[in-house]
Amino acid sequence: MGLAYNVYLNSDKIFGCKTCKTHLASHDTIISRNFRGQHGKAYLFNAVVNITQAEAVERNMTTGRHIVRDINCRQCKETVGWKYDKAFEASEKYKEGKYILEAELLCTVY
């Protein structure tokens, strides 16, 4: 396997890892701000970069049962949120393939 290079986003507002400031997502890719994570406020994103994904697990969440996987910053390995792989409730299907980043674990990078 070759070297893994970080992706650098070009946007007016960029969210990064609070620990190492690695770019994770552009403000433009937020779908919703109306989410809660383990650390409080969280955002639903359409796309994120510079992450690694853990194994998929089934979790009972506030909105029902989901198959999710934790996502970690590729640079410092800190957990920054999770990815929805599958939603069992029809009303939650829009989350499939989307990412949650927790506000407490992010910083704004310019």
C-alpha distances in whole Angstrom, upper triangle without the diagonal:
4,7,9,12,15,18,21,24,27,30,33,32,29,28,26,25,28,26,24,25,22,22,22,25,28,31,32,30,32,33,36,37,39,36,36,33,34,34,37,36,33,32,31,28,27,24,22,19,16,17,15,17,19,20,23,26,30,32,36,36,39,39,38,35,32,28,26,23,23,21,19,19,15,17,19,18,22,23,25,26,25,24,27,26,29,33,35,38,39,40,36,34,34,31,29,25,27,26,28,28,30,32,33,29,29,30,31,29,31
4,6,9,13,15,19,22,25,28,31,30,27,26,24,23,27,25,22,23,20,21,21,24,26,30,30,28,31,33,35,36,38,36,36,34,34,35,37,36,33,32,31,28,27,23,21,18,15,16,15,18,20,22,25,28,32,34,37,37,40,40,39,37,33,30,28,24,24,21,20,18,15,15,18,18,22,23,24,26,26,25,28,27,31,34,37,40,40,41,37,35,34,32,30,26,27,26,28,27,30,32,32,29,28,29,30,27,29
4,6,10,13,16,19,22,25,28,27,24,24,21,20,23,22,19,20,16,18,19,21,24,27,28,27,29,31,33,34,36,34,35,32,32,32,35,34,31,30,29,26,26,22,19,16,13,14,14,17,20,22,25,28,32,33,37,36,39,39,39,37,33,30,27,24,23,20,18,16,12,12,16,16,20,21,22,24,24,24,27,27,31,34,37,40,40,40,37,35,34,31,29,26,26,25,26,25,28,29,30,26,25,26,26,24,25
4,7,9,13,16,19,22,25,24,21,20,18,17,20,19,16,17,13,14,15,18,20,24,25,23,25,28,30,30,33,31,31,28,29,29,31,30,27,26,25,23,22,18,16,12,9,11,11,15,17,20,22,26,29,30,34,33,35,35,36,34,30,27,24,21,20,16,15,13,9,10,13,14,17,18,19,21,21,21,24,24,28,31,34,36,37,37,33,32,30,28,26,22,23,21,23,22,24,26,26,22,22,22,23,21,22
4,7,9,13,16,19,22,21,18,18,16,16,19,18,15,15,11,12,13,16,18,22,22,21,24,26,29,29,32,30,31,28,29,29,31,29,27,25,25,22,21,17,15,11,8,11,13,16,19,22,25,28,31,32,35,34,36,36,36,35,31,29,25,22,21,17,15,13,10,10,13,15,17,19,19,21,21,21,25,25,29,32,35,37,37,37,34,32,30,28,27,23,23,21,23,21,24,25,25,22,20,21,21,18,19
4,6,10,13,16,19,18,14,14,12,12,16,15,12,11,8,8,10,12,14,18,19,18,20,23,25,26,28,27,27,25,27,26,27,26,23,22,22,19,19,15,12,8,6,9,12,15,18,22,24,27,29,30,33,31,33,33,34,33,29,27,24,21,19,15,13,10,8,8,12,13,15,17,16,18,19,19,23,24,27,30,34,35,36,35,31,30,28,26,25,21,20,18,20,18,20,21,22,18,17,17,17,14,16
4,6,10,13,16,15,12,13,11,13,17,17,14,12,9,7,9,10,12,15,16,15,18,21,23,24,27,26,27,25,27,26,27,25,22,20,20,17,16,12,10,7,6,10,13,16,20,23,24,27,30,30,33,31,33,32,33,32,29,27,24,21,20,16,15,12,10,11,15,16,17,18,17,18,19,19,22,23,26,29,33,34,34,33,30,28,26,24,23,20,19,17,19,17,20,20,22,19,17,17,16,13,14
4,7,10,13,12,10,11,10,13,16,17,14,11,8,6,9,10,10,14,15,15,17,21,23,23,26,26,27,26,27,26,27,25,22,20,20,17,17,13,11,9,9,12,16,19,22,26,27,30,32,32,34,32,33,33,35,34,31,29,26,23,22,18,17,14,13,13,16,17,18,19,17,19,21,21,24,25,29,31,34,35,35,34,31,30,27,25,25,22,20,18,19,17,20,20,21,19,16,15,14,11,11
4,6,10,9,7,9,10,13,16,18,15,12,10,7,8,7,7,10,11,11,14,18,20,20,24,24,25,24,26,25,25,23,20,18,18,14,14,12,10,9,10,14,17,20,23,26,27,30,31,31,33,31,32,31,33,33,30,28,25,23,22,18,18,15,15,15,18,19,20,20,17,19,20,20,23,24,28,29,33,34,33,32,29,28,25,23,23,20,18,17,18,16,19,18,20,18,15,14,12,10,10
4,7,8,8,11,12,16,18,20,18,15,13,10,11,10,8,10,11,12,15,18,21,21,25,25,27,27,29,27,27,25,22,19,20,16,16,14,13,12,14,17,21,23,27,30,30,33,35,34,36,33,34,33,35,35,32,31,28,27,25,22,21,18,19,19,21,23,23,23,20,22,23,23,25,27,30,32,35,36,35,33,31,30,26,25,26,23,21,19,20,19,21,20,22,21,17,16,13,11,9
4,5,6,10,12,16,18,21,19,15,14,11,12,9,6,8,8,10,13,16,18,18,22,23,25,25,28,26,25,22,20,17,18,15,15,14,13,13,16,18,22,24,28,31,31,33,34,33,35,32,32,32,34,34,31,31,28,27,25,22,22,19,20,20,23,24,23,23,20,21,23,22,25,27,30,31,34,34,34,32,29,29,25,24,25,22,20,19,19,18,20,18,21,20,16,15,11,10,8
4,7,10,13,17,18,21,20,16,16,13,14,11,8,8,9,12,13,17,18,18,22,23,25,25,28,26,25,22,20,17,18,16,17,16,16,16,18,21,25,27,30,33,33,35,36,35,36,33,33,32,35,36,33,33,30,29,27,24,24,21,23,22,24,26,25,25,21,22,24,24,27,29,32,32,36,35,35,32,30,30,27,25,27,25,22,20,20,18,20,18,20,20,16,14,10,9,7
4,7,10,14,15,18,17,13,13,10,11,9,6,5,8,11,11,15,16,15,19,20,21,22,24,22,21,18,16,14,16,14,15,15,14,15,16,19,22,24,27,30,30,32,33,32,33,30,29,29,32,33,30,30,27,26,24,21,21,18,20,20,21,23,21,21,18,19,21,22,24,27,29,30,33,33,33,30,28,28,25,23,25,23,20,18,17,15,16,14,17,16,12,10,7,7,6
4,6,10,12,15,14,10,10,7,7,6,5,6,9,10,11,15,16,15,19,19,20,20,22,20,20,17,15,13,14,12,14,12,11,11,13,15,19,21,24,27,27,29,30,29,31,28,28,28,30,31,28,28,24,23,21,18,17,15,16,16,18,19,18,18,15,16,18,19,22,24,27,28,32,32,32,30,27,27,24,22,23,21,18,15,15,13,14,13,15,14,10,8,6,5,6
4,7,9,12,12,8,9,6,6,5,6,7,10,10,10,14,15,13,17,16,17,16,18,16,16,14,12,11,12,11,13,12,10,10,12,13,16,18,21,24,24,26,27,26,27,25,25,25,28,28,25,25,21,20,18,15,14,12,14,14,15,16,15,14,11,13,15,16,19,22,25,26,30,30,30,28,25,25,22,20,21,19,16,13,12,9,11,9,11,10,6,6,5,6,9
4,6,9,8,5,5,4,5,7,9,11,14,13,14,17,17,16,19,18,18,17,18,16,17,16,14,13,15,13,15,13,10,10,10,11,14,17,19,23,24,25,27,26,28,25,26,27,29,29,26,25,21,19,17,13,12,9,11,11,12,13,12,12,10,12,15,17,20,23,26,27,30,31,32,30,27,27,24,22,23,20,17,14,13,10,11,10,11,9,5,5,6,6,9
4,5,6,5,5,7,7,10,12,14,17,16,16,19,19,18,20,18,18,16,16,14,16,15,14,14,16,15,17,15,11,11,10,10,13,15,17,21,22,23,25,24,26,24,25,26,28,28,25,24,20,18,15,12,9,7,10,9,9,10,8,9,7,11,14,16,20,22,25,27,30,31,32,30,27,27,25,22,23,21,18,14,13,10,10,10,10,6,5,6,9,9,13
4,6,6,8,10,10,13,15,15,19,19,18,21,20,18,21,19,18,16,16,13,15,15,14,15,17,17,20,18,15,15,13,14,16,18,20,23,24,25,27,26,27,25,26,27,29,29,27,26,22,20,17,14,12,10,13,11,10,12,9,11,9,12,16,19,22,25,28,29,32,33,34,32,29,30,28,24,26,24,21,17,15,11,10,9,8,5,5,5,8,9,13
4,6,8,11,12,15,18,19,22,21,21,24,24,22,24,22,20,18,17,15,17,18,17,18,20,20,22,20,17,16,14,14,16,18,19,23,24,25,28,26,28,26,28,29,31,30,28,27,23,20,17,15,11,9,12,10,7,10,8,10,10,14,17,20,23,26,29,30,34,35,36,35,31,32,30,27,27,25,23,19,17,14,13,13,11,8,8,8,12,12,15
4,6,9,11,14,17,18,22,21,21,24,25,23,26,24,23,20,20,18,20,20,19,19,21,20,22,20,16,14,12,13,15,18,20,23,25,27,29,28,31,29,30,31,33,32,30,28,24,22,18,15,12,9,10,7,7,10,9,12,12,15,18,21,24,27,30,31,35,36,37,36,32,33,31,27,28,25,23,20,19,15,15,15,14,11,10,9,12,11,14
4,6,9,11,13,15,18,18,18,22,22,21,24,22,22,20,21,18,20,19,18,18,19,18,20,17,14,13,11,13,16,18,21,24,26,28,30,29,31,29,30,31,32,32,29,28,24,22,19,16,13,10,11,9,9,12,11,13,12,15,18,20,24,26,29,31,34,35,36,35,31,31,29,26,27,24,22,18,17,14,14,13,13,10,8,7,8,7,10
4,6,10,12,15,17,17,18,21,22,21,24,23,22,20,21,20,21,20,18,17,18,16,18,15,11,9,7,10,13,16,19,22,24,26,28,28,30,28,30,30,32,31,28,26,23,20,17,14,11,8,8,7,9,11,11,13,11,14,17,18,22,24,27,29,33,34,35,33,30,30,27,24,25,22,20,17,16,13,15,15,15,12,10,9,10,8,11
4,6,8,11,13,13,14,18,19,19,22,21,21,20,21,20,21,19,17,15,16,14,15,12,9,7,7,10,13,16,19,23,24,26,28,27,30,27,29,29,30,30,27,26,22,20,17,14,12,9,10,10,12,13,13,14,12,14,16,17,20,22,26,27,31,32,33,31,28,27,25,22,23,20,17,15,15,12,14,14,15,12,10,9,9,7,10
4,7,10,12,11,12,15,16,16,19,18,18,17,19,18,19,17,14,12,13,10,12,9,5,5,6,7,11,13,16,20,20,22,24,24,26,24,25,25,27,26,23,22,18,16,14,11,10,8,9,11,12,13,12,12,9,11,13,13,17,19,22,24,27,28,29,27,24,24,21,18,19,16,14,11,11,9,11,12,14,11,9,10,10,10,12
4,7,8,7,8,12,13,14,17,16,18,17,19,19,19,16,13,11,11,8,9,7,5,6,9,10,14,15,19,21,21,24,25,24,26,24,24,24,26,26,23,22,19,18,16,13,13,11,13,14,16,16,15,15,11,12,13,13,16,19,22,23,27,27,27,25,22,22,19,17,18,15,12,10,11,9,12,12,15,13,10,11,10,10,12
4,5,6,8,11,13,14,17,17,19,19,22,21,20,17,14,12,12,9,10,8,8,9,12,14,17,19,22,25,25,27,28,27,29,26,26,26,28,28,25,25,22,21,19,16,17,15,16,17,19,20,19,18,15,15,17,16,19,21,24,25,28,28,28,26,23,23,20,18,19,17,14,12,13,12,14,13,16,15,12,12,10,10,11
4,5,6,9,11,11,15,15,18,18,21,20,19,15,13,10,11,9,10,10,10,13,15,17,20,21,24,27,26,28,29,27,28,25,25,24,27,28,25,25,23,22,21,18,19,17,19,20,22,22,20,19,16,16,17,17,19,22,24,25,28,28,27,25,23,23,19,18,20,18,15,13,13,12,14,12,16,15,12,12,10,11,11
4,6,9,11,12,16,17,20,21,24,23,21,18,15,12,11,9,9,10,11,13,17,18,21,22,25,28,27,29,29,28,29,26,26,25,27,28,26,26,23,23,22,20,21,20,21,23,24,24,23,22,18,18,19,18,19,22,24,24,28,27,26,24,22,22,18,17,19,17,14,14,14,14,16,16,19,19,16,16,13,14,14
4,6,9,11,14,15,18,18,22,21,20,17,14,10,9,6,5,6,8,11,15,16,19,19,22,24,23,25,26,25,26,23,23,22,24,25,22,22,20,20,19,17,18,18,19,21,23,22,21,20,16,15,16,14,16,18,20,21,24,24,23,21,19,18,15,14,15,13,10,10,11,12,15,15,18,17,15,16,14,15,16
4,6,7,11,11,14,15,19,18,17,13,11,7,6,4,6,8,10,13,16,17,19,19,22,24,23,24,24,23,24,21,20,19,22,23,20,21,19,19,18,17,18,18,20,22,23,23,21,19,15,14,14,14,15,18,19,19,23,22,22,19,17,17,14,12,15,14,10,9,10,10,12,12,16,16,14,15,14,16,17
4,7,9,10,14,16,19,19,17,14,11,8,5,5,6,10,12,16,19,19,21,20,23,24,22,23,23,22,22,19,19,17,19,21,18,20,18,19,19,18,20,20,23,25,26,25,23,21,17,15,15,14,14,16,17,17,20,19,18,16,14,14,10,10,13,12,9,10,10,12,14,14,18,18,17,18,17,19,21
4,5,7,11,13,17,17,15,11,9,6,5,7,9,12,14,18,21,20,22,21,23,25,23,23,23,21,21,17,16,15,18,20,18,20,18,19,19,18,20,21,24,26,26,25,23,20,17,14,15,14,14,17,18,17,20,19,18,15,13,15,11,10,14,14,11,11,10,11,12,12,16,17,16,18,17,20,21
4,6,9,11,15,14,12,8,6,5,6,9,12,14,15,19,21,20,23,22,24,25,24,24,23,21,21,17,16,15,19,21,19,21,19,20,19,18,20,20,24,25,25,24,22,19,16,14,15,15,16,19,20,19,22,21,21,18,16,17,15,13,17,17,13,12,10,10,10,10,13,15,14,15,15,18,20
4,7,10,14,14,11,8,7,7,8,11,14,17,18,21,24,22,24,23,24,26,24,23,22,19,18,15,13,12,16,18,18,20,18,20,19,19,22,22,26,27,27,26,23,20,17,15,15,16,16,19,19,18,20,18,19,15,14,16,14,13,16,17,14,13,11,12,11,11,14,16,16,18,19,22,24
4,7,10,11,8,6,5,6,7,11,14,16,17,20,22,20,22,20,21,22,20,20,19,16,15,12,10,10,14,16,15,17,15,17,16,16,19,20,23,25,25,23,20,17,14,12,12,13,13,17,17,16,18,17,18,15,13,15,14,11,15,16,13,11,8,9,9,10,13,14,15,17,19,22,24
4,7,8,5,5,5,8,10,13,17,18,18,21,22,20,21,20,20,22,20,19,18,15,14,10,9,11,14,15,15,17,15,16,15,16,18,19,23,25,23,22,18,15,13,11,12,14,14,18,18,17,19,18,20,18,15,18,17,14,17,18,15,13,9,10,8,9,11,13,14,17,19,22,25
4,5,5,6,6,9,11,14,17,18,17,19,20,18,19,17,17,19,17,16,16,13,13,10,10,12,14,15,14,15,13,14,12,13,15,17,20,22,20,18,15,12,10,8,9,12,13,17,18,17,19,19,21,19,16,19,18,15,17,17,14,12,8,8,6,9,9,10,13,16,18,21,25
4,6,8,9,12,14,17,20,21,19,21,21,19,19,18,17,19,18,16,16,13,13,11,11,14,16,16,16,17,14,14,12,14,15,17,20,22,20,18,14,11,11,9,11,14,15,18,20,19,21,21,24,22,19,21,21,18,19,20,17,15,11,11,8,10,9,10,14,17,20,23,26
4,7,8,12,15,17,21,21,19,21,21,19,20,19,19,21,21,20,20,17,17,14,14,17,19,20,19,20,17,17,14,15,15,16,20,21,19,17,14,11,10,10,13,16,18,21,22,22,24,24,27,25,22,24,23,20,22,22,19,16,12,10,7,8,6,8,11,14,17,20,24
4,6,10,13,16,20,21,20,22,23,21,22,21,21,23,22,21,21,18,17,14,13,16,18,20,19,21,18,18,16,17,18,19,23,23,22,20,17,14,12,11,14,17,18,22,23,21,24,23,25,23,20,23,22,19,21,22,18,16,12,11,7,7,7,10,12,15,17,21,24
4,7,10,13,17,18,17,20,21,20,22,21,22,24,23,22,22,19,19,15,14,15,18,20,19,21,18,19,17,17,18,18,22,23,22,21,17,15,12,11,14,16,17,21,22,21,23,23,24,21,19,21,19,17,20,20,16,14,10,9,6,6,7,10,11,13,15,18,21
4,7,10,13,15,14,17,18,17,19,18,19,21,20,20,20,17,17,14,14,14,17,18,17,18,15,16,14,14,15,16,19,21,20,19,16,13,10,8,10,12,14,18,19,18,21,21,22,19,17,18,17,14,16,16,13,10,6,6,4,5,8,9,10,13,14,17,20
4,6,10,11,11,15,17,16,18,18,19,21,20,20,20,18,19,16,15,15,18,19,17,18,15,16,15,14,15,16,19,21,21,20,17,15,11,9,11,12,13,16,18,17,21,20,21,18,15,17,14,12,14,14,10,8,6,5,6,7,11,11,10,13,14,16,19
4,7,9,10,14,16,15,17,16,18,20,18,19,19,17,18,15,15,14,16,17,15,16,13,14,14,13,16,16,19,21,22,20,18,16,12,10,10,9,10,13,15,14,18,18,18,16,13,13,11,8,11,11,7,6,5,7,9,11,14,14,13,16,16,18,20
4,5,7,11,14,13,16,15,18,20,18,20,20,19,21,18,18,17,19,20,17,17,14,15,14,13,15,15,17,20,21,19,18,16,12,11,10,9,11,14,16,16,20,20,20,18,15,15,12,9,11,10,6,5,6,7,11,12,15,15,13,15,15,17,18
4,7,11,14,14,16,16,18,20,19,20,21,21,22,20,20,19,20,20,17,17,15,15,16,14,16,17,18,21,22,21,20,18,15,13,12,10,11,13,15,16,19,20,19,17,15,14,10,9,10,8,5,6,9,11,14,16,19,18,16,18,18,19,20
4,7,11,11,13,13,17,19,18,20,22,22,23,21,23,21,23,22,19,18,15,15,15,12,14,14,15,18,20,18,18,16,14,13,12,10,12,13,16,18,22,22,22,21,18,16,14,12,12,9,7,7,10,11,14,16,19,17,15,17,17,17,18
4,7,7,10,11,15,17,17,20,22,21,24,22,23,22,24,23,20,18,15,14,13,10,11,10,11,14,16,15,15,13,11,11,11,10,13,14,18,19,23,24,24,23,20,19,17,14,14,11,9,7,9,9,13,14,17,14,13,14,14,14,16
4,6,9,11,15,18,18,21,23,24,26,25,26,26,27,26,22,21,17,15,14,10,10,9,9,11,14,13,14,14,12,12,13,12,15,17,20,22,26,27,28,27,23,22,20,18,17,14,12,10,12,11,15,16,18,15,13,15,15,14,16
4,7,10,14,17,18,21,24,24,27,26,28,27,28,27,24,22,18,15,14,10,9,6,5,7,10,10,12,12,11,13,13,14,17,18,22,24,28,30,30,29,26,25,23,20,19,16,15,13,14,13,15,17,18,15,13,15,15,14,16
4,7,10,13,15,18,20,21,24,22,25,25,25,24,20,18,15,12,10,6,5,5,5,8,10,8,10,9,9,10,10,11,14,15,19,22,25,27,28,27,24,23,21,18,17,14,13,11,12,11,14,16,17,13,13,15,17,16,19
4,7,10,12,15,18,19,22,22,25,25,25,23,19,17,13,10,9,6,5,6,6,9,11,8,10,9,10,11,10,11,14,14,18,21,24,26,28,28,24,23,22,19,17,14,14,12,14,13,16,18,19,15,16,18,20,20,23
4,7,9,11,15,16,19,19,22,22,22,19,16,13,10,6,6,5,6,9,9,13,13,10,11,10,11,10,8,8,11,11,15,18,21,23,25,25,21,20,20,16,15,12,13,11,12,13,15,19,19,16,17,20,22,22,25
4,6,9,12,14,17,18,21,21,21,18,15,12,9,5,5,6,8,11,12,15,15,11,12,10,12,11,9,9,12,12,15,18,20,23,25,25,22,21,21,18,16,14,15,13,14,15,16,20,20,17,19,22,25,25,28
4,6,10,12,16,17,21,21,20,17,14,10,8,6,8,10,12,15,15,19,18,15,15,13,15,13,11,11,12,11,13,16,18,21,23,24,21,20,21,18,16,14,16,15,16,17,19,23,23,21,22,26,28,29,32
4,7,10,13,14,18,18,16,13,10,6,5,5,8,10,13,17,18,21,21,17,17,14,16,13,10,9,9,8,10,12,14,18,20,21,17,17,18,15,13,12,14,13,15,17,19,22,23,21,23,26,28,29,32
4,6,10,12,16,16,14,11,8,5,6,6,9,12,15,19,20,23,23,19,18,15,16,14,11,11,10,9,10,12,13,16,19,20,17,17,19,16,14,14,15,15,15,17,19,22,23,21,24,27,30,31,34
4,7,9,13,13,11,7,6,4,6,9,11,15,18,22,23,26,26,22,21,17,18,15,12,12,10,10,9,10,10,13,16,18,15,15,17,15,13,15,16,16,16,18,19,23,24,23,25,29,31,33,36
4,6,10,10,8,6,6,6,7,9,11,15,18,21,23,26,25,22,20,17,17,14,11,12,10,11,10,10,11,13,16,17,14,15,17,14,14,16,16,15,14,17,17,21,21,21,23,27,29,31,35
4,7,8,6,4,6,9,10,13,14,18,21,24,26,29,28,25,23,19,19,16,14,14,12,13,12,10,10,12,15,15,13,15,17,15,15,17,17,17,16,18,18,21,22,22,25,28,31,33,36
4,5,5,6,7,10,10,13,14,17,20,23,26,28,27,24,22,18,17,14,12,13,11,14,12,10,11,12,15,14,11,14,15,13,14,16,15,15,13,16,15,18,19,20,22,25,28,30,33
4,6,8,10,13,13,16,17,19,22,25,28,30,29,26,24,20,19,16,15,15,14,16,15,12,13,12,15,13,11,15,16,14,16,18,17,16,14,16,16,18,19,20,22,26,28,31,33
4,7,9,12,13,16,17,20,23,26,28,31,30,28,25,21,20,16,15,15,12,14,13,9,10,8,11,9,8,11,12,11,13,16,15,15,14,17,17,19,21,22,23,27,28,31,34
4,7,10,12,15,17,20,23,26,29,32,31,28,26,22,21,18,15,15,12,14,11,8,7,7,10,10,8,11,13,12,13,16,16,17,16,19,19,22,23,24,26,29,31,33,36
4,7,10,13,15,18,22,25,27,30,30,26,25,21,21,17,14,14,11,11,9,7,6,7,11,12,10,11,14,12,12,15,16,16,16,19,20,23,24,24,26,30,31,34,37
4,6,10,12,15,19,22,24,27,27,24,22,19,18,14,11,10,7,8,6,5,6,8,11,12,9,10,12,10,9,12,12,13,13,16,18,21,23,22,24,27,29,31,34
4,7,10,13,17,20,22,25,25,21,21,17,17,14,10,9,6,5,5,7,8,11,14,15,12,11,13,11,9,11,12,12,13,16,18,22,23,22,23,27,29,30,33
4,7,9,13,16,18,21,21,18,17,13,13,10,7,5,5,5,7,9,11,14,16,16,13,13,14,10,9,9,10,10,10,13,15,18,20,18,20,23,25,27,30
4,6,10,13,15,18,18,14,14,11,11,9,5,5,7,7,10,12,15,18,20,20,16,16,16,13,11,11,11,10,10,12,14,18,19,17,18,22,24,25,28
4,7,10,12,15,15,11,10,7,8,6,4,6,9,11,13,15,18,20,22,22,18,18,18,15,14,13,12,10,9,10,12,15,16,13,15,19,21,22,26
4,7,9,12,12,9,9,6,6,5,5,7,10,12,15,17,21,22,24,24,20,20,19,15,15,12,11,8,9,9,11,14,15,12,13,16,18,19,22
4,6,9,8,5,5,4,5,7,8,10,14,16,19,21,24,26,28,27,23,23,22,19,18,16,15,11,11,10,12,14,14,11,12,15,17,18,21
4,5,6,5,5,6,7,9,11,13,17,18,22,24,27,29,30,30,26,26,24,21,20,18,16,13,13,11,12,14,14,10,11,13,15,15,18
4,6,6,8,10,10,13,14,15,18,19,23,26,29,31,32,32,28,27,26,23,22,19,18,15,16,14,16,18,18,14,14,16,17,16,19
4,6,8,11,12,15,16,18,22,23,27,29,32,34,36,35,31,31,29,26,25,22,21,18,18,16,17,18,18,14,14,15,17,15,18
4,6,9,11,14,16,18,22,24,27,29,32,34,36,35,31,31,30,26,26,23,22,19,18,16,16,17,16,12,13,14,17,16,19
4,6,9,12,13,16,19,21,24,26,29,31,33,32,29,28,28,24,23,21,20,17,16,14,15,17,16,12,14,16,18,18,22
4,6,9,12,15,18,20,23,25,28,30,32,31,27,27,26,23,23,21,19,15,14,12,12,14,12,9,11,13,16,17,21
4,6,8,11,15,17,20,21,24,26,28,27,23,24,23,19,19,18,16,13,11,9,9,12,11,8,11,14,17,18,22
4,7,10,14,16,19,20,24,25,27,25,22,22,21,17,18,16,14,10,8,6,6,9,9,6,7,11,14,15,19
4,7,10,13,16,17,20,21,23,22,18,19,17,14,15,13,11,7,5,5,6,9,10,8,10,14,16,18,21
4,7,9,12,13,17,18,20,19,15,16,15,11,11,10,9,6,5,7,9,13,14,12,13,17,19,21,24
4,6,9,11,15,16,18,17,13,13,12,9,8,7,6,4,6,9,12,15,17,15,16,19,21,22,25
4,6,7,11,13,14,14,10,9,10,6,5,5,6,6,8,12,14,17,19,18,19,22,24,25,28
4,7,10,13,14,15,11,10,11,8,5,5,8,9,12,15,17,21,23,21,22,25,27,28,30
4,7,9,10,12,9,7,10,8,5,8,10,12,14,17,19,23,25,24,25,28,29,31,33
4,6,7,9,6,5,8,7,6,10,11,13,14,18,19,23,25,24,25,29,30,32,34
4,6,9,7,7,11,11,10,13,15,17,18,21,23,26,28,28,29,32,33,35,38
4,5,5,7,10,11,11,15,15,17,18,22,23,26,28,28,29,32,33,36,38
4,5,5,9,10,11,15,15,18,19,23,24,27,30,30,30,33,34,36,38
4,6,7,9,11,15,15,17,17,21,22,25,27,28,28,31,32,34,36
4,5,6,8,12,11,13,14,18,19,22,24,24,25,28,29,31,33
4,5,6,9,10,13,15,18,20,23,26,26,26,29,29,31,33
4,6,8,8,11,13,16,19,21,24,24,24,26,26,28,30
4,6,5,8,9,13,15,18,21,21,21,23,24,26,28
4,5,9,11,15,17,20,23,22,22,25,26,27,29
4,7,10,13,17,20,22,21,20,23,24,25,27
4,7,10,13,16,19,18,17,20,20,22,24
4,7,10,13,15,14,14,17,18,19,21
4,6,9,12,11,11,15,16,18,21
4,6,9,8,8,11,13,15,18
4,6,6,7,10,13,15,19
4,5,5,8,10,13,16
4,6,8,11,14,18
4,7,11,13,17
4,7,9,13
4,6,10
4,7
4
